[in-house]
Amino acid sequence: MINKSTKGRGPDSKGLNVYEITAKTQVLIVGFGPTGATIANLLGGYGVEVLAIDKSTEIFPKPRAISLDNEALRVLQLAGLPEGAFDTVAIPEVRLYSPSVGLFAQIRTAGSIDGHPKLVTFHQPELEAALRTRVQSHPSVSVRLGVELIELEERSDSVRVVLRNREGGVSTVRADYVIGADGASSKVREGLGLGFDGQTYVEDWLIVDAKDVPAPIDHVEFLCDPRRPTPHMVAPGNRQRWEFMLHPGETREEMERPEKVRELLAPWGSPESMEIERTAVYRFHARTVDRFGRGRVFLAGDAAHVTPPFIGQGLVAGLRDAANLSWKLAWVLQGRAHSRILESYDQERRPHAKAMIDLAKVMGRVVMPRSRFGAMGTGACLRIARRVPFLRAYIDELKIKPRNRFRRGLFLRTRPARPRSRPVQLVAGDSFPQVWLSGPDGKGRWSDDALGAGLSLVGFGLDPQKYVGDAMHEWRAAGGTFLQVCHRGQRLHRGNGDHVWEDVSGGLVPDAAPIEWAAVVRPDRTIMVHGPIAEAPRLVRESLELLNSSEAKRSRPEPLRFHTNPTMEATR
């Protein structure tokens, strides 16, 4: 249920205007932008009691974030958004131009990975509306808009939070955990006292979103011109976006004047025929928090990291946070895992977020050459590099993008016995591939949907239920499920039940692993452990030990106490 704040029920004994709100919740989400709303949907899907708040009462009506990759779309699939829930435009390629050498790089983004386009653009208000509509299907999730956090105190078994609505009414809520998804100027992060290290670019940028452009493009292009670097891209709804770097001495007021905007857009047709939807001046940042959480309080999205827009990974990183953190909180709250697994959120997410920021900074140097000679040198070097086959693939196929494969965290990377046939492509700590499956009823479904919301023991060609033995009860109690993936046309060794599916493409069997193999897949589609299916009892036992280690039971977070600055404006 989504409610806007209402007037309070009168002053309390301290003279504060108190208003009605739930007094107890399992998870309080501060910030209801796309990251916070995705977390709310994921937690709601797991049956967790959630209260989400946001200072704003409405969705910001104009576009901000504009691009998503296949990983982000997969997270939104996990959050319950069906294909077509919001409009997207699949981007076939990204081109980089220099005024000196012309086209010097061409990144191919057509095609799909794990069932989703490699790169799309979208209209952020439509995505947020779709997420909020989906939230209303979860009875365990409540949303209060026009409400801000003013005080937070962690105790040994909960977090006490004081909230205030727009009429000045206050209410106290006790939450088991708090998630700060309240943007780059996060009050939650400020209160935690965590550092937000990095840099702020000295250059300002004018963002222009327009509709009905006479000469639209169907791709993304970067005009790497030292005189005025300009990224330009297509977006849904007959939209185009430009980002113009300001020169020293140019002001926000000057650049946002209609006549200046028309001057900048003139190379793409008559500005008078365009509908200018938005103009805004921004300064980009590249920052990461010291830790993604402390005690019972966690940070996600821009509250934890801010990425320059040159690789379109800002919101994508926040959605990765959402998938990683949500299931772990759910398992702890439902007694299926010990709270120490929450430490793996920082271990797994912070290194990758930082790697993406580093790549964005490198891309920024390509997009923003400091001189004509610098632009010429960069363009010439990349053109020469693309003549070398392996370097060309590295650039054109976007292999430079850091893989979301964890080095440390909630998984077990061992050396399992080698299969007798094909090599195994699975890696613990990496994503489990998504493929199209055919079910017992002959209907098709993506493998993520077949896996469901729990931990899953996946058998390749064989039914894992027949191999798990005495660990069956413990596995079920920990939220474990089973999935048999058969190879195309398989008739022998098929189990019975709705957990048996056929791999239509061969992307799992045999491409990812051969018959007689098994893998434990986490709810966020990360591989926890894998090995021969004959060792299924060991795989289950090791997975349960990761969730409930004796070492974890000796670890208790230290409580902390802080207050936030109620006058500070939160931005997302």
N, C-alpha and C positions, 0 to 999 in steps of 0.2 A: 504494500500500500504506500503510495506517495502522497504526502500531505505537505502543504505549505504551513508555516507557523501561524498560530492564531493567538489572539490576545490571552493574557494570563488570567488566572482565577483569583487574582488579588494578592496583596502583600503578605509575606510571612512574618514570623516574629522578629526577623532582622530587618524588616522594611523592604525586602526584595520582592519584586513582582514575580511570582512563581507561576509557571504554566505546566500543563499536563504533558508528560512524555513518559515512556516506559522507564521504570526505575532500575531494571536489570536486563542485561543482554550478554550474549556470549562474545560477540565481536562488534565493536564500534568502528565504523569507517568514517574518517574525517576527510571529506572531499568526494563529490559525486560526479566528477568528470568521467571520461571514458575509462580510465584506469580503475577508479573507485567503483564505477558501475559494473565493470567486468568482474571485479572481486566479489561484489554483492551477488551477482548471478552465479558465480562458481560456488560460493559458500551456500547460497540458497539451494543450489542443486544437490549439495551434500547434506542438506537438512539442518544447517547451522543457523541459530538465531542471530540475526544481524540487525543493527540499527545504523543506517547511513545518513549523514548530515551534510549539508552544504550551505554556505553563506548566501549563495545566489538562489533566487526563487525560480529562475527560468534558465533554459539552455541558452548559452550565448549564440545569437542567431547568425553570426558570420563565421566563415571558415577560418580555421587556424592550422592544425595538422592537416596534411594533405596526402600522405603516402603510407601504404602498408605493404609488408612483404608476405610471403607464404607462411612464415612462422606466426605472424600476427593473426592472419586469417584463420589459421588452425586453432589458435587460442580462442578466437571468437566462436568458432565451431564448438569447442569444448564448453563455452559459456552458454550455448543454446541458440545462437543466432543461425538460422537456416540460410542457405545460399539465396541471395536476392533480398535479404532483409534490409539492405541499404545499397544504393547505387555505387558501382565502381567502374573504372575504366582500366582495363589491362594494358600495361605499357609494353610495347614490343621492343623498344631499345632506348638507351640513353646516349646522347651524342655530346661530344665536347669539341668546341670550335675555338680556334685562335685566329685573330685578325692577320697574323703573319703566315701561318702554315695551313689554315683552313681546318677541315675535319681531322683531328689527330687521335681520337679514340671513339670507339663505338661499342658500348656494352650491351650484349644481347640479353634481354629480359623477357622475351617471349617464351611461352611454355609454362610448365607447372612443376612444382615439387610438393610431394605429399598431398596431392589432390587439389592444390590451390595455385593460382597464378604467382609467378615469381615476384611481380611488382604491380601494384594498382594504385591509382589515385582515388580519392573519395571526398565526400562533403561531410565535414565533422559534425555539424548539427544533425544530419540524418543518422549517422552512427549513434550519437548519444540518444536520440529519440528511440531508436531500435533497442538499445540496451535498457532504457527505462521502461519501455513497454514489456520487455522480457522479464524484468524484475517483478512486475506485478503478478506474474504467474507463480511466484514463490511465496507461500504463506508465512514462511519463517523470516522474511525480510521486510523491515519497515524503513521508510525514508521520510526524513523531515527536512524540508527546504526552508531557507531563510533563518538558519540556525548556525551559530558559530561556537567553537570551542574557546573557553576563557580560562579554564583551570584543569589541571590534570595531576593526579597523585597516584603513584603506583604503590600497592600494598603487597603483602606476601602472596595473597591468593586472588587478587583482582586489581583493577585500575578504577579509581574514583575520578569521575569527570564532571565538570560543571559546564553547562551549555547555556547560551543566551539567544533569544530570538530577537526579531527586529523591533518588537515593541518594548524590549528591555526585560522581558520575563526570563527568569533563570530556572534551571532544573538540574538536579543531580542524578547521574546515571552511574551504575557500577557495571563494568565490563570485564570479562575474563581477559580479553586482549583488545588493543587499539591499533588500528592501521592508519597512518598518516599518508593519505593520497591527495594532499591539499596543495600541490603545486610547488613551483620553484621557490616561493616565499613562504614555505611551510611553517606554520605555527608549531606543529608537532615537532619538527626537526629543531626549531629554535629552542623549544622547551627542553629537549633532550640534551642540548648543548653540544651537538655533534658538529665537527668541522665540515665545511662544504668547499673542499679544495678544488682549485682549477684556475681558469682564466676567463676574463670577460673581453671579448673582441672590442677594439677601439672603434671599429667601423660601425656605423648605423646602416640599416637597410630599409628601404621602402618596399612594402608588400602591396601589390595591386592584384585584386581579383576582379575579373570582368567577364561578362556574358556577351554572346552574339558578336564575337570577334570576326571581322570579315575574312581574315586569312589564318584560321586556326591550325595548330599543329596536332599530330596524333601521338606524340612521343614526349620525352623529356630532353631538353637541351641546355647546356651550360655554355654561355658566350663568355669565354675567358679573356676578356678584353680589359687591359689595365686601365683604360679610360673610364670604363663603367662595367664591371663584371655583372652579368645578368643571368641567373637561372630562369628558365621558362618551361612551363609544362601544361598539359591538358588535364582537365578534371571533369567529373560528371556534371550533367545539367547544362551542357553547352558552355562550360566555363574554361577560362585560361588563367594561369597565375604567372606573374613576373615578380622577381625580387631584384631591385636595383640598389647597388651599393652607393651610399652617399659620399660625396667628396668632402674633404676637410673644409669646414666653414659653412656647408649647407645645413640648414636647420629643418627640424620636423615641420614647422609651420610652412616654410617655403615649399618643401617637397610634397606636402599633402594638398597644396592649392590645385584646383581643377585644371588651370591652365598648364601647370608644370606636369601633371599626370598626363594630360593630352599630348604634350611635347614628347614625353618618354615613350608613349604608346604609338606614336605616329608611324614608326617603321612597320607596324603590323596592320596597317589599314587606318581608315578614318575613325578617330576616337569618338567623334560625334555619334557614330552608329553603334557604339558599344554601350552596354549598361555596366557602369562601374559599381560593383557590389561592395567593395571594401578597399580602403587604403589605410595603412598603419605603418608606423616606423618602429622597428625593433632593433635591439642590440643583442647579438647572439652570445651565448655562454657555453663553456665546456667545463662542467664541474661534477664531482662525485663525492658523496658523503663518506665519512670515515668508516661507518658501519651501517648496515641496512636495518639494524634494530638493536634494541637494548632492553633486556628484561622482557616485559609483556607488551612492549610498544615496538612497532615496525614501521618502516617507511617504504613507499612504493611510488613508481612513476617519477615525475619531475621533483618530488620531494626528496628523492634519493639520488637522482642524476639528471643532468641537463646536457643535451647533445646538440652541437651545431647542426643545422638542417641540411648540410651538404650531401648526406647519404640517406636522408629520410628515415632515420631510425629513432627519433624521439619518442613517439607514442608506441612504437614497436617494442622498445625496451620496457616500457611500463606494462604492456600486456604480457611480456615474458615474466615480469615480477609477479603479476596476478596469478598466472598458472602455477608458478613455483611455490608461492606462499600459501595459497588458499587450501590446497588439499592437506598440507602439513598441519595447518591450524585445525582443520576438520577432524583429522585422525587423532590429534591430541585431545581435542574437546570431547570426542566420542569414546575416549578410553582405548583407542586402538594403537596408540603409540605414546611414547614418553615425550615430555616437552623438550628434551634435548635435541630432537630432530629439527627443531626450529632454528638451531644454530647453523644448519646447513643452508638456510636461505641466503645468508650473507656469503658463505663459502662458495656457493654456486653462482650467484647472480652478480656480485660486485666485480669479479675479474672480467667477466664477459662485457658488462656495461662499460667498464673502463676501456676495454679493447675497442669497442665500437666508437667511443668518444675519440680515441687516438686515431682511428681510421678517418673519422669525420674531420679532424684537424688536418690530416694529410691532404684530404680532398679539398679542404678550404684553401690550402696553399696553391693547389692546382687551379682552383676557380678564381682566386684573387691574386694574380701575378702583380708584383710591385712595379714592374716596368715593362716596356716593350721588349727589351732584350730577355727579361725573365720569362715572359709569355712565349717568346720565340724558342728559347732554350727548352722549356718544359714541353711544348708541343713537339719539337723536333725529337727530343729524347723518347717520348712515348710512341711516336710514329716509328722510330727505329726499333724500339723494343717489340712492337707488335709484328715485326718481320721475323722474329724468333718464335718458332711454333709454340714452345711451352710457355713463353712469356705472353704470347698473344692469348692463349687460353686463360692464363692467370688474370689478364685484364678483361678480355671480352666476355668471359663466362663468369665474371665476378667471383673468382676463386680467392681474390684478395680479401673478401668479406670474412671476418672471424667466425668460425663454426661454433655453434652453441653446444659445445662438448665440454663437460666439466672435468677439471683436474682433481678436485677434492669435493667431497660431499656425501650425500646419502645414496651410495651405491657401492658395489664390491667389484673391483677390477682384479680378477684372478687370471690364471692361465689354465682354462679348461682343457680337457683332453681333446685332441684334434679329431674331427669327424673323418670317417673313412672315405668320404666322397668329396663334395665341393667345399671350398674354404668358407668360413663364417665371416660375414661382413658386419655383424653386430659388435658394438663397443659399449660396455657399461659406462654410464654417464653421458651417453649420446642419445639422440632422439630415436624412438622406434619408428620405422617407416610407416606411412599410411598408404594403403592401396584399396582398390575397389574389390569387394567381396560379393559372392553370391550365397544367399542364405538357404536354409532347408526348404523354404517355400518358393525358392527360385527368384525371389526379389533381391535386388542389389542394395548394398549399403557400404559406406566408407568404414574402414576397419576401426577408426576411432569410435564410431558410433556402436560398432559391435563389441568393442572392449568395455564400454560402459563407464561408470564413474568410479569404479574401485580399482584396487590392485588386481592385476591379472596374470595368471600363469598361462603362457601361450605355448602350445605344442605345435611343432612344425611336422605335419603329416600324421601325427599320432595324437591320441586323446590324452591330455595331461592328467585327467581325473583318474586314469587307470594306473598312474605311476606315483601319485603323491602319497599313498599309503596312510599311515597313522597320523600324518600331519594335516589330514583333511579338516578336522574340527577346528584346529588352531588357525588354519588358513581362512576358513569361513569367518571365524570370529574377528579376524583382523581386517575384514572387508575384502577378502580375496575372492576372485572369480576365476573361471577357466575359459579358454578359447582354443579350439582346435582349428588350425588353418590347413586345409587340404590343398594339394596341388591340383592343377586343372585336370578334370576328368577322373580324379581318384575315386576308386570304388572299394578298395581293400583298406582295412584298418580305420574305417570311419566310425566315429562314435555316434551315439544317439542323443538328440536333444538340440535345443536352440543355440547351443554354444559351438556348434559345428558349422564352419563356413568354408567356402571354396575360393581360393585365390585366382581370380580371373586373369590377371596380368602376369603372374609369376614373380611379382615384385618382392614378395615375402618368401614363398617357396617356389623355386629354390634360390632366388637371387640373394636374399638376405641370409638365409641359413638352410642347410639341407634337412631332409627328413631325419627324424630321430633327435632333433635338437629342441631346446626349450628356452624360454626367457621370461623373467619376471618384469612386468612393465608397470611403472608407477602411474597414478591417475593423471599426471601431467605429461605422460607419454615419454618419459625418460626410462631407459633400460636400467634396472636396478642390479641384475645379475643374470648370467646366462650360462648354459652348459648342456651336456647330453641329457636327453629326457629321462634316461635311466637313473640319473642323479637328481630327479625332481624333489625327493625328500630333502636333500641337502640344499637345493636352491631355495625351497620354502623356508627351511630352518634358518639359513643365513639371512634371508630377507626379514624374517621376524626378529632375529637378533639385532639387525640394524634399527628396527623400529623400537625395540625395547631392550637396549643394552643395559647390563648391570652397572656399567660405568655411568650411563645417563642418569640412573636412579639416585646417584650420589651427588648429582649436580643440581643446584638450585640458583636461579638468578638473584642477584642482589636487588632489593627494592630501591626505587629512586623516587624523588619528589621534586616537582617543578611546577611553575606557573608560566603561562604564556602572556605575551603583551596583548591585551584586548584591543588596542588601537591599531595594531599592525594589520595591513590589508593583505589578504591571501590572494595570490594569483595562480592561475593554472595555465 
